[in-house]
Amino acid sequence: MQDILSLAATNLLSPIILSFALGVAAALARSDLNIPEAVAKGMSIYLLFAIGFKGGVSVADHGIDGTLALSLLAGVALSAVLPLIAFALLQVLGNLSRLDAAAVAAHYGSISIVTFVAGTSVLEASGITSEGYMVAVAAAMEAPAILSALWLVSRGGDSRRMDPELLREIMLNGSIVLLVGSFVIGWVTGVDGLV
């Protein structure tokens, strides 16, 4: 029990959590503190690129094998199926419209990069190692959840099919392009690209 409390205290006192708490406190106090949109966007782009690049380097270092392929397959499958389960539960228990239930359900299948980074930081602080290619799995989990949610919404409409322009927009979303693109760059350049 002492180990759990120590781990919780260590993680709750990390700079990431304390920064989040500062933001919540500033909002509750109605402070005029804000990060300019350009700076926030720049930090997001840097973070997404760094995460994707690190994942690509890790795959280049690890090599493509059955474990990587199965991890990617499991991540994509979970990302596609979890929204379907969440949608059914939200429709039955939440009394939400089809559109609202699908939007909320998509969040259950899609992975939050910030949550991913926080989770890997907790694991690293605890001395638990994970494969670096899990970043590739995280990147691969973005689109399937959104596509599942759109499929759920389209089933209730008159057209009964998804708009190709919307599919294109999803697949070329800036976050997905940046994660996948930086992953490929990291994979191609390998460990030498870190220098």
KOLPADREN-53673 format. One record per residue: x, y, z of N, C-alpha, C in turn; residue in one letter; residue number from 1. Coordinates in steps of 0.02 Angstrom, whole numbers, plus 50000, padded with zeros to 5 digits. Layout:
% KOLPADREN-53673
<nx:X; ny:Y; nz:Z; cax:X; cay:Y; caz:Z; cx:X; cy:Y; cz:Z; rest:a; nr:NUM>
...
***
This chain:
% KOLPADREN-53673
<nx:50041; ny:49940; nz:50000; cax:50000; cay:50000; caz:50000; cx:50043; cy:50063; cz:50000; rest:m; nr:1>
<nx:50098; ny:50060; nz:50036; cax:50144; cay:50117; caz:50040; cx:50173; cy:50132; cz:49971; rest:q; nr:2>
<nx:50189; ny:50079; nz:49932; cax:50216; cay:50089; caz:49865; cx:50166; cy:50124; cz:49820; rest:d; nr:3>
<nx:50103; ny:50106; nz:49826; cax:50051; cay:50137; caz:49785; cx:50043; cy:50210; cz:49802; rest:i; nr:4>
<nx:50044; ny:50226; nz:49867; cax:50038; cay:50296; caz:49889; cx:50099; cy:50336; cz:49866; rest:l; nr:5>
<nx:50158; ny:50306; nz:49871; cax:50219; cay:50340; caz:49849; cx:50217; cy:50354; cz:49774; rest:s; nr:6>
<nx:50195; ny:50303; nz:49735; cax:50190; cay:50312; caz:49663; cx:50139; cy:50366; cz:49646; rest:l; nr:7>
<nx:50081; ny:50366; nz:49680; cax:50029; cay:50416; caz:49668; cx:50056; cy:50486; cz:49684; rest:a; nr:8>
<nx:50091; ny:50493; nz:49740; cax:50118; cay:50558; caz:49759; cx:50170; cy:50582; cz:49708; rest:a; nr:9>
<nx:50212; ny:50536; nz:49686; cax:50263; cay:50554; caz:49637; cx:50231; cy:50578; cz:49572; rest:t; nr:10>
<nx:50179; ny:50542; nz:49549; cax:50147; cay:50560; caz:49486; cx:50104; cy:50623; cz:49493; rest:n; nr:11>
<nx:50072; ny:50631; nz:49549; cax:50030; cay:50691; caz:49559; cx:50072; cy:50753; cz:49567; rest:l; nr:12>
<nx:50135; ny:50745; nz:49586; cax:50179; cay:50802; caz:49593; cx:50226; cy:50811; cz:49533; rest:l; nr:13>
<nx:50208; ny:50779; nz:49477; cax:50249; cay:50786; caz:49416; cx:50233; cy:50853; cz:49383; rest:s; nr:14>
<nx:50280; ny:50881; nz:49346; cax:50268; cay:50945; caz:49313; cx:50206; cy:50945; cz:49268; rest:p; nr:15>
<nx:50192; ny:50890; nz:49234; cax:50134; cay:50887; caz:49189; cx:50070; cy:50895; cz:49228; rest:i; nr:16>
<nx:50063; ny:50857; nz:49283; cax:50001; cay:50860; caz:49323; cx:49995; cy:50927; cz:49358; rest:i; nr:17>
<nx:50050; ny:50953; nz:49384; cax:50048; cay:51018; caz:49418; cx:50031; cy:51074; cz:49368; rest:l; nr:18>
<nx:50055; ny:51069; nz:49307; cax:50038; cay:51118; caz:49255; cx:49964; cy:51115; cz:49239; rest:s; nr:19>
<nx:49937; ny:51055; nz:49235; cax:49865; cay:51047; caz:49223; cx:49826; cy:51078; cz:49281; rest:f; nr:20>
<nx:49848; ny:51065; nz:49343; cax:49815; cay:51093; caz:49402; cx:49818; cy:51169; cz:49401; rest:a; nr:21>
<nx:49874; ny:51197; nz:49379; cax:49880; cay:51269; caz:49373; cx:49828; cy:51297; cz:49325; rest:l; nr:22>
<nx:49821; ny:51264; nz:49268; cax:49771; cay:51285; caz:49218; cx:49700; cy:51282; cz:49245; rest:g; nr:23>
<nx:49684; ny:51228; nz:49282; cax:49617; cay:51222; caz:49311; cx:49607; cy:51277; cz:49363; rest:v; nr:24>
<nx:49657; ny:51288; nz:49406; cax:49651; cay:51340; caz:49457; cx:49642; cy:51409; cz:49426; rest:a; nr:25>
<nx:49681; ny:51423; nz:49373; cax:49676; cay:51488; caz:49339; cx:49606; cy:51497; cz:49308; rest:a; nr:26>
<nx:49580; ny:51444; nz:49279; cax:49513; cay:51448; caz:49249; cx:49460; cy:51459; cz:49302; rest:a; nr:27>
<nx:49465; ny:51422; nz:49358; cax:49416; cay:51429; caz:49411; cx:49419; cy:51499; cz:49443; rest:l; nr:28>
<nx:49479; ny:51527; nz:49447; cax:49487; cay:51594; caz:49475; cx:49470; cy:51648; cz:49424; rest:a; nr:29>
<nx:49453; ny:51628; nz:49363; cax:49437; cay:51674; caz:49308; cx:49496; cy:51720; cz:49292; rest:r; nr:30>
<nx:49555; ny:51691; nz:49294; cax:49616; cay:51728; caz:49277; cx:49617; cy:51742; cz:49201; rest:s; nr:31>
<nx:49653; ny:51793; nz:49181; cax:49659; cay:51807; caz:49110; cx:49719; cy:51770; cz:49079; rest:d; nr:32>
<nx:49746; ny:51721; nz:49116; cax:49802; cay:51681; caz:49092; cx:49779; cy:51641; cz:49031; rest:l; nr:33>
<nx:49818; ny:51645; nz:48978; cax:49805; cay:51603; caz:48920; cx:49869; cy:51596; cz:48880; rest:n; nr:34>
<nx:49873; ny:51541; nz:48845; cax:49930; cay:51529; caz:48800; cx:49907; cy:51551; cz:48731; rest:i; nr:35>
<nx:49945; ny:51595; nz:48699; cax:49925; cay:51616; caz:48632; cx:49915; cy:51557; cz:48586; rest:p; nr:36>
<nx:49865; ny:51562; nz:48543; cax:49846; cay:51506; caz:48500; cx:49906; cy:51482; cz:48458; rest:e; nr:37>
<nx:49946; ny:51528; nz:48433; cax:50003; cay:51509; caz:48392; cx:50054; cy:51469; cz:48432; rest:a; nr:38>
<nx:50065; ny:51487; nz:48494; cax:50112; cay:51451; caz:48537; cx:50085; cy:51381; cz:48552; rest:v; nr:39>
<nx:50020; ny:51378; nz:48569; cax:49989; cay:51313; caz:48585; cx:49992; cy:51267; cz:48524; rest:a; nr:40>
<nx:49979; ny:51294; nz:48465; cax:49981; cay:51254; caz:48404; cx:50053; cy:51231; cz:48390; rest:k; nr:41>
<nx:50101; ny:51276; nz:48401; cax:50171; cay:51257; caz:48392; cx:50193; cy:51202; cz:48439; rest:g; nr:42>
<nx:50172; ny:51206; nz:48502; cax:50189; cay:51154; caz:48550; cx:50156; cy:51087; cz:48530; rest:m; nr:43>
<nx:50094; ny:51090; nz:48506; cax:50060; cay:51029; caz:48485; cx:50095; cy:50997; cz:48426; rest:s; nr:44>
<nx:50115; ny:51038; nz:48377; cax:50150; cay:51012; caz:48319; cx:50216; cy:50980; cz:48340; rest:i; nr:45>
<nx:50253; ny:51014; nz:48383; cax:50317; cay:50987; caz:48407; cx:50306; cy:50921; cz:48443; rest:y; nr:46>
<nx:50257; ny:50918; nz:48487; cax:50244; cay:50857; caz:48525; cx:50224; cy:50799; cz:48479; rest:l; nr:47>
<nx:50178; ny:50812; nz:48432; cax:50157; cay:50759; caz:48386; cx:50215; cy:50735; cz:48343; rest:l; nr:48>
<nx:50256; ny:50782; nz:48319; cax:50313; cay:50762; caz:48278; cx:50362; cy:50720; cz:48319; rest:f; nr:49>
<nx:50377; ny:50743; nz:48380; cax:50425; cay:50708; caz:48422; cx:50400; cy:50637; cz:48439; rest:a; nr:50>
<nx:50336; ny:50630; nz:48453; cax:50308; cay:50565; caz:48470; cx:50312; cy:50518; cz:48409; rest:i; nr:51>
<nx:50290; ny:50543; nz:48352; cax:50292; cay:50501; caz:48291; cx:50363; cy:50483; cz:48272; rest:g; nr:52>
<nx:50408; ny:50531; nz:48275; cax:50478; cay:50519; caz:48256; cx:50509; cy:50467; cz:48303; rest:f; nr:53>
<nx:50498; ny:50474; nz:48367; cax:50525; cay:50427; caz:48416; cx:50499; cy:50357; cz:48403; rest:k; nr:54>
<nx:50435; ny:50351; nz:48386; cax:50406; cay:50286; caz:48370; cx:50438; cy:50255; cz:48309; rest:g; nr:55>
<nx:50449; ny:50296; nz:48257; cax:50481; cay:50272; caz:48196; cx:50552; cy:50248; cz:48208; rest:g; nr:56>
<nx:50589; ny:50286; nz:48247; cax:50658; cay:50267; caz:48264; cx:50657; cy:50200; cz:48303; rest:v; nr:57>
<nx:50609; ny:50194; nz:48347; cax:50604; cay:50132; caz:48387; cx:50589; cy:50072; cz:48343; rest:s; nr:58>
<nx:50544; ny:50081; nz:48294; cax:50529; cay:50026; caz:48248; cx:50590; cy:50009; cz:48206; rest:v; nr:59>
<nx:50627; ny:50060; nz:48183; cax:50688; cay:50048; caz:48145; cx:50738; cy:50009; cz:48186; rest:a; nr:60>
<nx:50744; ny:50026; nz:48251; cax:50791; cay:49993; caz:48295; cx:50767; cy:49922; cz:48313; rest:d; nr:61>
<nx:50703; ny:49915; nz:48324; cax:50674; cay:49850; caz:48344; cx:50668; cy:49803; cz:48285; rest:h; nr:62>
<nx:50649; ny:49830; nz:48227; cax:50636; cay:49790; caz:48168; cx:50563; cy:49769; cz:48165; rest:g; nr:63>
<nx:50540; ny:49754; nz:48105; cax:50471; cay:49733; caz:48096; cx:50467; cy:49658; cz:48108; rest:i; nr:64>
<nx:50425; ny:49639; nz:48155; cax:50417; cay:49568; caz:48169; cx:50344; cy:49554; cz:48186; rest:d; nr:65>
<nx:50330; ny:49493; nz:48205; cax:50261; cay:49473; caz:48221; cx:50232; cy:49510; cz:48280; rest:g; nr:66>
<nx:50273; ny:49525; nz:48329; cax:50249; cay:49561; caz:48388; cx:50225; cy:49631; cz:48370; rest:t; nr:67>
<nx:50264; ny:49665; nz:48328; cax:50244; cay:49731; caz:48306; cx:50179; cy:49728; cz:48265; rest:l; nr:68>
<nx:50176; ny:49680; nz:48219; cax:50117; cay:49674; caz:48176; cx:50055; cy:49658; cz:48218; rest:a; nr:69>
<nx:50062; ny:49612; nz:48267; cax:50005; cay:49595; caz:48309; cx:49984; cy:49654; cz:48354; rest:l; nr:70>
<nx:50033; ny:49692; nz:48378; cax:50018; cay:49751; caz:48419; cx:49979; cy:49802; cz:48378; rest:s; nr:71>
<nx:50001; ny:49814; nz:48317; cax:49966; cay:49861; caz:48273; cx:49895; cy:49837; cz:48258; rest:l; nr:72>
<nx:49889; ny:49773; nz:48243; cax:49824; cay:49744; caz:48228; cx:49777; cy:49749; cz:48288; rest:l; nr:73>
<nx:49803; ny:49733; nz:48347; cax:49762; cay:49738; caz:48408; cx:49741; cy:49810; cz:48421; rest:a; nr:74>
<nx:49786; ny:49856; nz:48413; cax:49770; cay:49927; caz:48424; cx:49717; cy:49952; cz:48377; rest:g; nr:75>
<nx:49724; ny:49936; nz:48313; cax:49675; cay:49958; caz:48263; cx:49607; cy:49925; cz:48276; rest:v; nr:76>
<nx:49608; ny:49860; nz:48292; cax:49545; cay:49825; caz:48305; cx:49509; cy:49854; cz:48366; rest:a; nr:77>
<nx:49547; ny:49865; nz:48420; cax:49516; cay:49895; caz:48480; cx:49489; cy:49964; cz:48465; rest:l; nr:78>
<nx:49527; ny:50003; nz:48427; cax:49506; cay:50070; caz:48411; cx:49442; cy:50071; cz:48369; rest:s; nr:79>
<nx:49432; ny:50021; nz:48328; cax:49372; cay:50017; caz:48286; cx:49313; cy:49988; cz:48324; rest:a; nr:80>
<nx:49325; ny:49941; nz:48369; cax:49270; cay:49905; caz:48403; cx:49246; cy:49941; cz:48466; rest:v; nr:81>
<nx:49290; ny:49973; nz:48504; cax:49269; cay:50006; caz:48565; cx:49214; cy:50059; cz:48554; rest:l; nr:82>
<nx:49217; ny:50099; nz:48500; cax:49163; cay:50146; caz:48489; cx:49095; cy:50111; cz:48477; rest:p; nr:83>
<nx:49096; ny:50053; nz:48446; cax:49034; cay:50016; caz:48434; cx:49002; cy:49995; cz:48500; rest:l; nr:84>
<nx:49044; ny:49971; nz:48546; cax:49019; cay:49950; caz:48612; cx:48995; cy:50011; cz:48651; rest:i; nr:85>
<nx:49035; ny:50064; nz:48651; cax:49017; cay:50125; caz:48687; cx:48953; cy:50154; cz:48659; rest:a; nr:86>
<nx:48946; ny:50154; nz:48593; cax:48886; cay:50180; caz:48560; cx:48824; cy:50143; cz:48584; rest:f; nr:87>
<nx:48827; ny:50076; nz:48585; cax:48769; cay:50036; caz:48607; cx:48751; cy:50053; cz:48679; rest:a; nr:88>
<nx:48801; ny:50057; nz:48722; cax:48788; cay:50073; caz:48792; cx:48760; cy:50144; cz:48800; rest:l; nr:89>
<nx:48787; ny:50191; nz:48763; cax:48764; cay:50260; caz:48768; cx:48692; cy:50267; cz:48743; rest:l; nr:90>
<nx:48675; ny:50230; nz:48692; cax:48606; cay:50233; caz:48666; cx:48557; cy:50205; cz:48717; rest:q; nr:91>
<nx:48577; ny:50150; nz:48749; cax:48532; cay:50118; caz:48797; cx:48530; cy:50155; cz:48864; rest:v; nr:92>
<nx:48589; ny:50172; nz:48890; cax:48593; cay:50202; caz:48957; cx:48593; cy:50278; cz:48958; rest:l; nr:93>
<nx:48616; ny:50309; nz:48904; cax:48625; cay:50381; caz:48905; cx:48570; cy:50422; cz:48876; rest:g; nr:94>
<nx:48524; ny:50390; nz:48842; cax:48469; cay:50427; caz:48811; cx:48495; cy:50484; cz:48767; rest:n; nr:95>
<nx:48548; ny:50469; nz:48729; cax:48578; cay:50519; caz:48685; cx:48554; cy:50508; cz:48613; rest:l; nr:96>
<nx:48556; ny:50560; nz:48574; cax:48540; cay:50554; caz:48503; cx:48594; cy:50512; cz:48469; rest:s; nr:97>
<nx:48579; ny:50488; nz:48410; cax:48628; cay:50447; caz:48372; cx:48693; cy:50486; cz:48362; rest:r; nr:98>
<nx:48687; ny:50549; nz:48343; cax:48746; cay:50590; caz:48330; cx:48787; cy:50601; cz:48393; rest:l; nr:99>
<nx:48754; ny:50618; nz:48448; cax:48790; cay:50630; caz:48511; cx:48822; cy:50565; cz:48537; rest:d; nr:100>
<nx:48785; ny:50510; nz:48533; cax:48813; cay:50446; caz:48557; cx:48873; cy:50426; cz:48515; rest:a; nr:101>
<nx:48870; ny:50436; nz:48450; cax:48927; cay:50419; caz:48407; cx:48987; cy:50463; cz:48420; rest:a; nr:102>
<nx:48975; ny:50528; nz:48433; cax:49030; cay:50574; caz:48447; cx:49065; cy:50555; cz:48513; rest:a; nr:103>
<nx:49026; ny:50540; nz:48564; cax:49056; cay:50520; caz:48627; cx:49091; cy:50453; cz:48620; rest:v; nr:104>
<nx:49060; ny:50406; nz:48583; cax:49089; cay:50340; caz:48574; cx:49157; cy:50342; cz:48539; rest:a; nr:105>
<nx:49164; ny:50389; nz:48492; cax:49228; cay:50395; caz:48456; cx:49285; cy:50411; cz:48504; rest:a; nr:106>
<nx:49271; ny:50447; nz:48557; cax:49322; cay:50464; caz:48606; cx:49347; cy:50402; cz:48644; rest:h; nr:107>
<nx:49305; ny:50352; nz:48650; cax:49325; cay:50291; caz:48686; cx:49372; cy:50248; cz:48644; rest:y; nr:108>
<nx:49369; ny:50253; nz:48579; cax:49413; cay:50213; caz:48538; cx:49476; cy:50250; cz:48518; rest:g; nr:109>
<nx:49471; ny:50316; nz:48512; cax:49529; cay:50356; caz:48492; cx:49574; cy:50364; cz:48553; rest:s; nr:110>
<nx:49638; ny:50369; nz:48540; cax:49685; cay:50375; caz:48595; cx:49707; cy:50448; cz:48602; rest:i; nr:111>
<nx:49712; ny:50470; nz:48662; cax:49736; cay:50537; caz:48675; cx:49812; cy:50534; cz:48680; rest:s; nr:112>
<nx:49845; ny:50572; nz:48638; cax:49918; cay:50572; caz:48640; cx:49944; cy:50598; cz:48707; rest:i; nr:113>
<nx:49910; ny:50647; nz:48735; cax:49931; cay:50673; caz:48801; cx:49925; cy:50618; cz:48854; rest:v; nr:114>
<nx:49870; ny:50581; nz:48852; cax:49861; cay:50526; caz:48899; cx:49914; cy:50472; cz:48887; rest:t; nr:115>
<nx:49929; ny:50459; nz:48824; cax:49981; cay:50411; caz:48807; cx:50048; cy:50432; cz:48836; rest:f; nr:116>
<nx:50066; ny:50495; nz:48827; cax:50130; cay:50520; caz:48853; cx:50130; cy:50516; cz:48929; rest:v; nr:117>
<nx:50075; ny:50536; nz:48961; cax:50072; cay:50533; caz:49034; cx:50078; cy:50461; cz:49058; rest:a; nr:118>
<nx:50044; ny:50415; nz:49024; cax:50047; cay:50344; caz:49043; cx:50117; cy:50316; cz:49036; rest:g; nr:119>
<nx:50150; ny:50331; nz:48980; cax:50218; cay:50305; caz:48971; cx:50267; cy:50336; cz:49021; rest:t; nr:120>
<nx:50254; ny:50399; nz:49039; cax:50297; cay:50431; caz:49090; cx:50289; cy:50397; cz:49158; rest:s; nr:121>
<nx:50228; ny:50379; nz:49175; cax:50216; cay:50344; caz:49238; cx:50251; cy:50276; cz:49237; rest:v; nr:122>
<nx:50246; ny:50241; nz:49182; cax:50279; cay:50176; caz:49176; cx:50355; cy:50183; cz:49183; rest:l; nr:123>
<nx:50383; ny:50232; nz:49147; cax:50455; cay:50242; caz:49150; cx:50478; cy:50261; cz:49221; rest:e; nr:124>
<nx:50440; ny:50303; nz:49255; cax:50457; cay:50323; caz:49323; cx:50454; cy:50263; cz:49370; rest:a; nr:125>
<nx:50411; ny:50215; nz:49354; cax:50404; cay:50155; caz:49396; cx:50455; cy:50102; cz:49377; rest:s; nr:126>
<nx:50495; ny:50115; nz:49326; cax:50545; cay:50066; caz:49305; cx:50516; cy:50012; cz:49260; rest:g; nr:127>
<nx:50455; ny:50023; nz:49234; cax:50424; cay:49974; caz:49189; cx:50437; cy:49996; cz:49118; rest:i; nr:128>
<nx:50470; ny:49954; nz:49081; cax:50487; cay:49972; caz:49012; cx:50432; cy:49948; cz:48964; rest:t; nr:129>
<nx:50425; ny:49984; nz:48911; cax:50379; cay:49964; caz:48858; cx:50415; cy:49975; cz:48792; rest:s; nr:130>
<nx:50392; ny:49940; nz:48742; cax:50423; cay:49947; caz:48676; cx:50410; cy:50016; cz:48648; rest:e; nr:131>
<nx:50459; ny:50046; nz:48618; cax:50452; cay:50112; caz:48590; cx:50404; cy:50114; cz:48531; rest:g; nr:132>
<nx:50394; ny:50056; nz:48499; cax:50350; cay:50055; caz:48441; cx:50276; cy:50063; cz:48461; rest:y; nr:133>
<nx:50261; ny:50065; nz:48525; cax:50192; cay:50077; caz:48546; cx:50168; cy:50146; cz:48522; rest:m; nr:134>
<nx:50215; ny:50191; nz:48507; cax:50196; cay:50255; caz:48478; cx:50164; cy:50244; cz:48410; rest:v; nr:135>
<nx:50190; ny:50196; nz:48373; cax:50161; cay:50180; caz:48308; cx:50090; cy:50153; cz:48317; rest:a; nr:136>
<nx:50080; ny:50113; nz:48368; cax:50013; cay:50087; caz:48382; cx:49966; cy:50145; cz:48401; rest:v; nr:137>
<nx:49991; ny:50192; nz:48441; cax:49951; cay:50250; caz:48460; cx:49931; cy:50290; cz:48398; rest:a; nr:138>
<nx:49978; ny:50300; nz:48352; cax:49963; cay:50337; caz:48291; cx:49912; cy:50300; cz:48248; rest:a; nr:139>
<nx:49918; ny:50235; nz:48246; cax:49872; cay:50195; caz:48205; cx:49801; cy:50193; cz:48234; rest:a; nr:140>
<nx:49794; ny:50209; nz:48298; cax:49728; cay:50205; caz:48330; cx:49687; cy:50269; cz:48321; rest:m; nr:141>
<nx:49713; ny:50320; nz:48290; cax:49676; cay:50382; caz:48283; cx:49617; cy:50376; cz:48234; rest:e; nr:142>
<nx:49629; ny:50353; nz:48174; cax:49578; cay:50354; caz:48123; cx:49522; cy:50302; cz:48131; rest:a; nr:143>
<nx:49536; ny:50239; nz:48151; cax:49482; cay:50189; caz:48153; cx:49423; cy:50208; cz:48198; rest:p; nr:144>
<nx:49437; ny:50239; nz:48255; cax:49382; cay:50258; caz:48300; cx:49338; cy:50311; cz:48268; rest:a; nr:145>
<nx:49368; ny:50359; nz:48234; cax:49330; cay:50411; caz:48201; cx:49289; cy:50382; cz:48144; rest:i; nr:146>
<nx:49319; ny:50336; nz:48107; cax:49283; cay:50304; caz:48052; cx:49225; cy:50262; cz:48078; rest:l; nr:147>
<nx:49235; ny:50228; nz:48134; cax:49180; cay:50189; caz:48164; cx:49122; cy:50234; cz:48183; rest:s; nr:148>
<nx:49138; ny:50290; nz:48214; cax:49086; cay:50337; caz:48234; cx:49049; cy:50365; cz:48174; rest:a; nr:149>
<nx:49085; ny:50382; nz:48121; cax:49052; cay:50407; caz:48061; cx:49008; cy:50354; cz:48029; rest:l; nr:150>
<nx:49031; ny:50292; nz:48031; cax:48990; cay:50237; caz:48005; cx:48926; cy:50231; cz:48045; rest:w; nr:151>
<nx:48931; ny:50237; nz:48112; cax:48871; cay:50234; caz:48154; cx:48822; cy:50290; cz:48137; rest:l; nr:152>
<nx:48848; ny:50349; nz:48127; cax:48805; cay:50406; caz:48111; cx:48774; cy:50396; cz:48042; rest:v; nr:153>
<nx:48813; ny:50373; nz:47994; cax:48787; cay:50366; caz:47926; cx:48733; cy:50312; cz:47921; rest:s; nr:154>
<nx:48734; ny:50264; nz:47965; cax:48683; cay:50211; caz:47965; cx:48614; cy:50239; cz:47981; rest:r; nr:155>
<nx:48612; ny:50294; nz:48016; cax:48548; cay:50323; caz:48036; cx:48521; cy:50374; cz:47987; rest:g; nr:156>
<nx:48562; ny:50393; nz:47938; cax:48541; cay:50445; caz:47890; cx:48506; cy:50416; cz:47830; rest:g; nr:157>
<nx:48485; ny:50460; nz:47786; cax:48451; cay:50439; caz:47726; cx:48498; cy:50410; cz:47674; rest:d; nr:158>
<nx:48560; ny:50435; nz:47672; cax:48606; cay:50413; caz:47620; cx:48634; cy:50344; cz:47634; rest:s; nr:159>
<nx:48640; ny:50324; nz:47696; cax:48666; cay:50259; caz:47717; cx:48737; cy:50246; cz:47692; rest:r; nr:160>
<nx:48775; ny:50299; nz:47678; cax:48845; cay:50290; caz:47659; cx:48883; cy:50352; cz:47682; rest:r; nr:161>
<nx:48948; ny:50342; nz:47689; cax:48990; cay:50398; caz:47711; cx:49010; cy:50441; cz:47652; rest:m; nr:162>
<nx:49015; ny:50505; nz:47665; cax:49036; cay:50553; caz:47615; cx:49111; cy:50544; cz:47601; rest:d; nr:163>
<nx:49130; ny:50532; nz:47538; cax:49201; cay:50523; caz:47522; cx:49244; cy:50583; cz:47541; rest:p; nr:164>
<nx:49216; ny:50643; nz:47536; cax:49254; cay:50703; caz:47554; cx:49269; cy:50703; cz:47629; rest:e; nr:165>
<nx:49221; ny:50680; nz:47669; cax:49232; cay:50676; caz:47741; cx:49285; cy:50623; cz:47758; rest:l; nr:166>
<nx:49283; ny:50567; nz:47723; cax:49335; cay:50515; caz:47733; cx:49404; cy:50543; cz:47716; rest:l; nr:167>
<nx:49408; ny:50580; nz:47662; cax:49472; cay:50611; caz:47642; cx:49496; cy:50659; cz:47696; rest:r; nr:168>
<nx:49449; ny:50699; nz:47722; cax:49467; cay:50747; caz:47774; cx:49493; cy:50713; cz:47836; rest:e; nr:169>
<nx:49462; ny:50656; nz:47855; cax:49485; cay:50619; caz:47914; cx:49555; cy:50591; cz:47903; rest:i; nr:170>
<nx:49565; ny:50559; nz:47846; cax:49630; cay:50527; caz:47833; cx:49686; cy:50578; cz:47823; rest:m; nr:171>
<nx:49669; ny:50639; nz:47802; cax:49720; cay:50690; caz:47792; cx:49719; cy:50743; cz:47848; rest:l; nr:172>
<nx:49687; ny:50726; nz:47904; cax:49687; cay:50770; caz:47962; cx:49759; cy:50785; cz:47981; rest:n; nr:173>
<nx:49772; ny:50847; nz:47998; cax:49840; cay:50869; caz:48014; cx:49875; cy:50826; cz:48067; rest:g; nr:174>
<nx:49839; ny:50808; nz:48120; cax:49870; cay:50768; caz:48173; cx:49890; cy:50699; cz:48147; rest:s; nr:175>
<nx:49847; ny:50668; nz:48108; cax:49862; cay:50602; caz:48082; cx:49920; cy:50606; cz:48032; rest:i; nr:176>
<nx:49918; ny:50655; nz:47988; cax:49972; cay:50663; caz:47939; cx:50039; cy:50675; cz:47974; rest:v; nr:177>
<nx:50039; ny:50717; nz:48025; cax:50100; cay:50732; caz:48062; cx:50127; cy:50671; cz:48099; rest:l; nr:178>
<nx:50082; ny:50635; nz:48134; cax:50104; cay:50575; caz:48171; cx:50132; cy:50523; cz:48123; rest:l; nr:179>
<nx:50094; ny:50507; nz:48071; cax:50115; cay:50455; caz:48024; cx:50177; cy:50478; cz:47986; rest:v; nr:180>
<nx:50177; ny:50540; nz:47962; cax:50234; cay:50565; caz:47925; cx:50298; cy:50566; cz:47966; rest:g; nr:181>
<nx:50294; ny:50591; nz:48027; cax:50354; cay:50592; caz:48070; cx:50376; cy:50522; cz:48089; rest:s; nr:182>
<nx:50327; ny:50477; nz:48095; cax:50343; cay:50406; caz:48109; cx:50384; cy:50378; cz:48050; rest:f; nr:183>
<nx:50362; ny:50390; nz:47989; cax:50398; cay:50366; caz:47930; cx:50468; cy:50396; cz:47927; rest:v; nr:184>
<nx:50473; ny:50461; nz:47941; cax:50539; cay:50494; caz:47942; cx:50584; cy:50461; cz:47993; rest:i; nr:185>
<nx:50558; ny:50449; nz:48053; cax:50598; cay:50415; caz:48105; cx:50618; cy:50345; cz:48085; rest:g; nr:186>
<nx:50572; ny:50310; nz:48052; cax:50585; cay:50242; caz:48031; cx:50639; cy:50240; cz:47977; rest:w; nr:187>
<nx:50635; ny:50287; nz:47929; cax:50683; cay:50288; caz:47874; cx:50753; cy:50309; cz:47899; rest:v; nr:188>
<nx:50755; ny:50360; nz:47943; cax:50821; cay:50385; caz:47966; cx:50849; cy:50343; cz:48022; rest:t; nr:189>
<nx:50807; ny:50308; nz:48060; cax:50830; cay:50265; caz:48114; cx:50865; cy:50303; cz:48170; rest:g; nr:190>
<nx:50905; ny:50267; nz:48207; cax:50940; cay:50296; caz:48264; cx:50987; cy:50353; cz:48242; rest:v; nr:191>
<nx:51014; ny:50348; nz:48182; cax:51059; cay:50401; caz:48156; cx:51023; cy:50468; cz:48150; rest:d; nr:192>
<nx:50957; ny:50466; nz:48140; cax:50919; cay:50527; caz:48134; cx:50911; cy:50565; cz:48199; rest:g; nr:193>
<nx:50926; ny:50532; nz:48255; cax:50922; cay:50565; caz:48320; cx:50979; cy:50613; cz:48331; rest:l; nr:194>
<nx:51033; ny:50605; nz:48294; cax:51093; cay:50646; caz:48304; cx:51085; cy:50714; cz:48274; rest:v; nr:195>
***
